[in-house]
Amino acid sequence: MLILIGSAKTMSATSQVKIPGGSAPRFMKEAQEIAMNMAQYSSGELSKILKINPQLAAENYLRFQNFLSKEPPALQAILAYTGIVFKNINPGDFTSGNFEFVQEHLRMGSFLYGLLRPLDMIKLYRMEHDVQLTELTNGNMYTYWREKQTSTFIEDIKKAGGVLVYLASMEFQPSFEWKKVEKSVRIITPDFKVWKNGKPQTIVIYAKMARGQMSRFIIKNKITNPEDLKNFSWEGFSYNEFLSNGDNWVFTQEN
């Protein structure tokens, strides 16, 4: 099984967790091209392009200016991203065996780096799917990445057993030729819902936490059989056979 999660907007250049070694992103050339194009914009322009406040824009202006420099140094992706999903994956107690497993069985979608492995060394950045870089593509970042990374993605899934556990938000799907992915491999889409007013509803914060916890569950237990996912249980969430349909597996939180 291969897990796909999305990258996070919040990042750190340092971590108390130390992983010996790291891997080079497979789309480093493309990432450098994107970063160099973004480096042409002023802080004010980045604020509009990335839809961020002036303080964040100034921060990311410096990030793009220093993208090819050695300072700050690159960090493994699973440590560099610090969003809710990654906090719940919590690699702080991973063994060397866990890191070996996660490198083969987890991927991250990134609009700057393309498809990332957990130990790929990355720099701090901010990138959105709707950014248009006319020197690189006629469309947005979906258009830029779709053809470039789909074959690699499918190969990774097949190498991991031919089953994808899709734990990313839906915004990452258009960065792949998704119909081609669907025809090539089996895709399981876990959905996490809480009961509200008598109906199962998705609460974003809980969904993000549960995605991270399910990823951790797979990694720590080295799960390769999809059926074992149905044993996932966290904070009252458990598999709901009646709400699930095909490979859309619903996990509900009991009241």
Secondary structure, DSSP 8 states (H G I E B T S, - for coil): -EEEEE--S-B-S--SS--S--B--TTHHHHHHHHHHHTTS-HHHHHHHTT--HHHHHHHHHHHHTTTSSSS--EEHHHHB-SHHHHHH-GGG--HHHHHHHHHHEEEE-TTT-SB-TTBEE------TT---TTT-SS-HHHHHHHHHHHHHHHHHHHTTSEEEE-S-GGGGGGS-HHHHHHHSEEEEEEEEEEETTEEE--HHHHHHHHHHHHHHHHHHT---GGGGGG--BTTEEE-TTT-BTTEEEEEE--
